[in-house]
């Protein structure tokens, strides 16, 4: 059922399951493959972009990546996504394969006992023992990086470490542990999306798509560190965040609250959140399916330890599967009822899986092995994932599964038959009422002169700068005829700026426009200062007025870009 697109056994890619994705980075319909390579120690971590069968570009990362997620953060045209990469306490945003934005998680509070131990210790042995006892009380993640590094060193390396870091201050960073995206208000592929991150401080943040600042009402505080995160729904309407923690808890969260579903028997390997069910893979080589209420629906055992888990969506066939990567080099596909429909074999253990569009093929399977090989397979259009048809053969006749008519359906049909004339008249009456209300509104607009005056004036706007100081350049042109009977100039015009004083300060607020001759553009500029502490963006309106006349000639809205902030 699969075609071999290409295989690169010398790719030397070492990555995590959440560090592989595809996106239309150029807006030409040719999807690129995005892989965050963790490196080998001597080779640094890199963000690799594949196009077709070759490597297109590389971007060196500052630290080991946790996850990557392509997403749309604006409504500009053409529609181009950005690449978000979570590394250590930073979230890097790349646009057009160039650094565009960087958000920093705030540092965590240092334990007072740990601070006293570092300030008052007598010998290296005493320091090590005190830190070891403190680790057993509060946990390894609650210590600073300096203490964690010291506790992992052998005895002969501790003295050199203390001498080298004698004056280094204690810092406890808030590390990104998992990352995902959540569409904001629409479910299209190019819709605006929010970034969802889990941190080492047992928190889940939903970030604003434009400023990458946390949305307070969507923050979740957990009892353990989240390690796998899956999202479903829309942020503005209703959404669900499903995550598994380091200690083996399965949690489900919505806006402002989180609820533990159950405690898993073994540590998790991956989680997939569907519309009405949750699929979790565990380290005991089992795949478990739970309802959104926490009840177990089914459990199956794999033939080898599970290494990764990924959702497979076949939109053209309205079918959903789950791809499971195994340590023996197999990739098994299961239906939502727990039936294995297909198995793909490779020569090495699987480290990462991704199913989606690559190039111009909608159904592509990307597989990265633990030996560093890269494989891409394309699903045949004649592939069949229905187990019943495979058992009976291609020429077997099957009975259509027609659902039974419910009592509600029969009652509704009888009501429509008996009251068809009354229902049709009610529909016609409501339609005429809507047309009458529309006509009355149009007459009111024409009588009150609320529609703009038709003038041959063209307005163009351009925003310059990165913030918080911007320059708005306005171009005004008389688009009337150059010569002939209708040729005339326009005078007594003025530009008026209307803005929200909580976001911006514009100077000058009014610009007087000189006499405009046809087909000659006159440019003006105004200085805009962003005064919002969070760097949020808003709309500035430019109104073209004629002197001694209240009715505006032309109104234009300028969507201002956000200012960069560090939270």
N, C-alpha and C positions, 0 to 999 in steps of 0.2 A: 504493500500500500504506500510505500515511500520511495521517492526518487533521490539519488545521491546528487546534491547540488555541488558541493565541493568538500574536501577534507584537507586539513593542514596539520600533519603530524609534527612539524617543526615550529609550530606557533609559539611554544613556551609560554602559555597563558596559565597563570595560577590565580584563581579568583574564588569568590564566595557565591552562593546561590542568588543573593540579592544584588549582585554587581553586574548583571547582564540585562540588556534591554535593547529595543529598536525604536527608531523615531525618524520622521521625515524632516531631517535637519535643514535641507536646502529648499523645501517647498516645491519640489519637482515631482513628487509622487514616488521617488526612489528611496525607500527606507534604508537607513544605515544601521549597522550593528554597533552598539555601544558596550564596551567591556572595560571595567575598572580592574586592572591587573595589580595584585598586591605586591608583586616583585619577589625577589629571592634573597634579599639581604644585601648582596653586592649590586643587584640591579634595582633601581628605585621603582616605586609604584608609579603607574602610568594609566592615563585614560586613553584607550585605543578605540579608534573609529574605523570600521571596515565598510568598504563599498564594493559590492559584488564579491569577487574572489580574492581581493587584495586589501592590504592595509592602506587606508587613505591618510590618516594623520595620527599623531600621538601628542599628548599633553602630560607633562610631568606633574605628579601630585606631591604635595608637601608631606603627606602621612599616609598610613595604610587606610584604604577606603573601607567603609562599612556597607554602603549601598549606593546605588545610582537610581535616579528616577527622572526621565524626561517629562516635561509638563509645559503648559501654556500659562504665562503670567500676565498677558495683556491681550487686547483686542485689535492690535495693529494688523495691517495688511501689507505684505503677504503674511499668512499664518505660519510662523516659525517657532518651534518649541525651544526651550532652554534645557540644559542638562544640570541637574542638581546632584552633588556628590557630598555625602557625609563622611568626614574624616576627623577623628579625635573630637575636639570641641568646636570644630568649624563646619559650616555648610557653604560649599563653594557653588556658585552659579555660573555656568558657561553659556554664552550666547554667541552664535556663529563661530564656535570652537575657540573663543577668546574669553578670558576672565571678565565677568560682568558685575558680579556682586559677591560679597562675603559676609555672612552672618556669624556671630560668635555667641556661644552659650555662656551665660554668666558663671563665674567661679563659685564653688560651693563653700560653705562655712567649714572651717577647720576645727576639729575636736580640741577642746581646751586641754584635756589630759595629754594628747599627743604633742601639743605645743610645749607643755611643761616638761615632758620627757626629753625633747630635743634641747631645751634650754638649760637643763640641770643634770644631765647624765655625767657619770664619773669615768666610766670606761666603755670600751666598745662592747664587751660582753654584757654589761649591765643594760646598755642601750638596746641591744638585740633582744634580750630577754623581756624587757619592759614592752617593747613594741610587739613581740610575739604574744605576750599575755593580752595586750590591748586588741590585737587582731582577733583573738578567740572570743572577745567580748562584743565587739562592734562589727566585725567582718572586715575582709580585705578591701572591699570597695569603699569603705568609709574612711580609709587612711589616705594620706597624701601620696603623690607620686614618688617623692623622695623616700618615704618609709616603705612603700611597696617594692621599690627597687632594691633597697637594702635587705629586706627579708628574703628575696629570691636569690641573693648572691651567696656563693660558698664562703667559707670562713677565711680563706687566704686572700680574697678580693675585697673584704669589707674595709680594711684599713685604707687602701688606696682610694676607694670610693668616698670615704669620709673626708680624706684630705682634699680630694678634688672638689667636693661639694660642701666645704666647710661654711662658706658664706652664702650658699644658695638659700633663698627664702622658701618656706613651705607653701606649696600651691596644691590645691585640690580641684582638679578640672571636672567639668560636667561633660561626660563623653556621650556621643551619639551611639546608641546600640542598635537601633533599627530605624527604617525610613520607608515611607509609602506616600502615595498621593490620593487625594479625595477631590472629585469634581465639585465645583461650587454650586452652580444652579442649573446647568444643562448636562445632558448625558451624551453629547456628541464627542467624537474623538478629539476634536480641536477646541473643546470648551475650556473655560478658565478653571484652574485647579488650585487647591490648597495643598501645602506640604505638611505631612504628619510625621513627627519624629518621636522616638522613644529615647530616654536618656538614662544614664547610670544612676541618677538621683531618683529613680522610680517614678518618673513623670512622663506624660504624653502631651505634646504640644501640637496644636493646629495653627500653622503660620498663615498670615495674610498673604495672598498671592502677589501683591505689588511691593510691599515693604518688608516681608519676611519677619514680621514681629508677631509674637504669640497673641492669639485671640483668647482673652481671659475667660470668657464664658464656655470655651471648649476645652479648657485645661483639665486633665485627669491626673489624680494622684493615686498611685498604686502602692501595694504592700511589698512588691518585689520588683526586680529589674526586668523590663520587657526585652525579649530577644527576637521574637517573630511577630510581625504586625501585618494585618490584612484589613482592607476597608471595603465598604459597600454603601451605596446610596449617594445622596447629594447633600452637601453641607447646609445649604439654605432651606432645604425641605426636611429631610430625615436621613440620618446616616447611622452606620454601625461600625464600631472599631473592635476588632477581635484580635487578641494578642495572647501569647503564651509567655510565661515568665521563666526566669532562670531556675527556680525551684520546682517547676512543673505544674504551675497553675494555669488554667484556661479562664481568661477574663473576657467579658463583653462590655463595651462602653458606648454611651451615647452622649448627647450634649450635656456636659456638666456632671455626669454621674457614671460610675463604673460598678459592675456587679460580678463577683466570682461565680462562674458556672460550676466548676468541679476541679478536683485535684487529679492530675494525670498520674498513672502508675509508674511511668518512666519519663526521663527528660525528653522534650520535643525536638524533632528534626525540622519540621516545617508546618505551616498552617495555611489553609485556603478557606476564605469566607465566601460562601455562596448566598443566594437570596434567602433560603429557608434552612440551610444546614451549614455545618462547619466540619471540615475534614482536617484531621491532625495525624501526622506521622510521628511515631515514637522510636526511641533507640532500641527497643526490643523487636524491631522488624515487623511492627503491626501498623495497620492503617485503620483509624477509627473515625466514624462519622457520627456527629452529634446534632441534635436539633438546636434551635436558638433558645430553647428552654433548659438545655443541659442534659436531656435524656439521650442515651446511646441508641443509635439506629442500627448500626452493624459494625462488625470488626472482622478484618481479614489479615492473614499473616503472609508476608512476602518470603520469597525463597532465599533472600540475602539481606544483610543490613541495609537500611534505607539511608541515602546520603542527601537527597534533596526532593522537593515537591513543587509542582507548578500546575496552574490552572490552564486548561485547554478549552478555548471557545471556538466552535465552528458556527459562526453566525449564519452562513448561507443555509445550513441544515438545521438550525435551531437546536444544537446539540452541545452539551457540556461534558467534558471528561477531565480526568485528573492524571497527569503524568508523574510517575514515580521513578526517580533514579536510584539504582541499586549498586552495591559494592562489587558485585560480580560483573559489572559492565552492561547490564540490561536496563532498558527503559520500558516500563510497563504502563499501559494506559487502561484506566478503570472508569466504568460508568458511575453515575451517582448512586446506583444501587449496589455497587461493590463487585461487579462482574468485570473480569479482565478481557478486554477486546483485542489487544494487540501487544506485541513485544518487539522492541528494536534492540539488536545486539551490537556491542562495541567491544574492543579488545582491552579496555582499561576501566577502572572504577570511575563512576560519574561524579563530578564535583559541582556542576551547575547545569540547569535546564532553562530554556525559554521558548515559548511558543507564541508566534504572532506573525506580523507581516515583515518580510525582509526582501529588499529589492522591490519588485512589483508582484511578488507572490504573497497572497493573503495568509496561507497556511504553511508556515515554515517552522521547523524544529531546529533550534540551535542547541548544541550539546558541547560542553567543555569537560574533558576528562582530567583526572588527577595527575596524569603524566604531562599535561600541557597541550594536548591536541585539541583542535577545533574542528567540529563536524557540523554541517548544515544539510538538512534533508527537507524535501518538499513533498507535501501530501498529494497523492494522486486524486484527480477529480472523480474517479470511479471507486474510491475507497469506501468500504462499508464497515461501520462499527457496530452493527446490530447483531448481537450473538444469536438470536433466533434464526435469522436468515442464513447465517453461516452453517448452522447445524442442518438445516433442511435442504440447502443447496440453492444455487441461483435460479433454477427453473421451477422451484416448488411454489405452489399456489398457497397464499396465506389469506386468512379471513380478516377483513378490516375490523378494527376495534372501534365500533361506533358507540359513543356514550349513551347511556339510557336517559330518557326524558324524565326530568324531575317533575314533581307535583307543581312547583312554582312555575316552571316553564309552561305546563299545560294550562294552568289558571291564567297566566298572562296572555296566552294565545286566545283563549276564550273571551277574555275581557276586550281585546282588540277587535275581535270579530263582532261582538255585540255592540260596541260603542264606536265603530269606525267613523260614522258621520260626525258625531259629537267631537271626537278627537281631531278630525280634519278641520272642522270649523274653529276650534280653539287655536289650532296652529295658525290658520289664516288670520284670525283676529290679533294674535300676538305679533305676527309679521307686519301687519298694517300699522299697529301701534309703534313698532320700532321705526318704520319708515317715517311716520308722522313726527316722532321725537327727533329724528335726524334732520328733517326739513325745518322744524322750528329752531333747532340749534344753528343751522346754517343762516336762517333769516336773522337771528339775533346777532351773529357774528358780523353779517354785512351791515346791519343797522348801527351797531356800536363801533364799526370800523376797527375791529380787532385784528384783521389780517394786515400784514405789512404792505406798505405802499410799493407799487411796482415802479422801480427806477432802474435805469441801465447802469448799475454800479456793481463792480466785481470786487470781492474782498478775499485776500489770502493772508494766512498767518503762519509764522514759523517760530519755534521755541529754540533758543540757544542756551547752552550751559548745562552743567550737571547738578546744580543746586549746592547750597540753598539759594544762591543768587542766579536768577534767570534773566534773559533778555528776550522779549517778545517783539518780533519784527512783523509789522502789519503793512500789507500792500493794498492800495486802493486804486482802481482803474475805472475810467469811463468807457464802457463797452458799446456806446452808441455809434452810429455811422460816422465815418471819417469825413464824408463830403456828401452833398446832395441837399434835398429839401429838409430831411430830418436831422441834419448835422447841427449839434449845439453842445455847449459846454455846461458843466454843472458847478454851481457855487453854493456858498453858505452851508457847508457840511461840517460835521464834527464827529469825532470818535469818542464814545463814552465807554469806560471799562466798569463792569459790574462783577464783584467778587465777594467771597465769604471772608470776613475779617478775622476769622479764627484760623485760616489757613495761609493767607497771603497779604502782602502790602504792596500796592501797585502805585507807581509814580511815573509820569503824571496821570491823574485819573481821567482827564479830558484832553484831547488833542484836536486843534482846529485844522481843518483841511483846506488848503488853498484851492483856487480855481482849477478844475479838472478839464483838460482838453481830451478829446476822444483818443483811445488807444495808447495812452501814455500812463504808465504806472508810477505812482508816487508812494514812497515807502516812509514809514514812521516806526519808531521803536520806543518801548516803555520798559522800565526796570521792575522786575517782580522779585520780591523777597519772600521765601517760605519761612513762616513763623511757627509752624506746627512742630512741637517737640518730637513727635514720632515720625516726621517726614511723610505724612499722608498727603495724597494728591487730591485735587478738586478741579472743578471746571471754572474757567474765567470766560465771561461773556463780553463780546465786543459789539456795541450797538452803534449803528450809523444813523445820525439824526440830522435833520435840517433845522436851522435856526428859526425860532418862533413857530415851531410845529411839534406837537407832542407825539404824533404818530411816528414810530421808527421806520426807517427805510429798509434796513437790513440788520439781521441779528446773526452773529456767528459765535459758536462755542469752541473754546480751546481746551482740550484735555491735557492738563499739565502732567509731566512725569513726576514720580516720587523722588524724594531726596534720600541719599544713602545715610543710614543710621546703624549703630552698633548697639545691640541690646544685651 
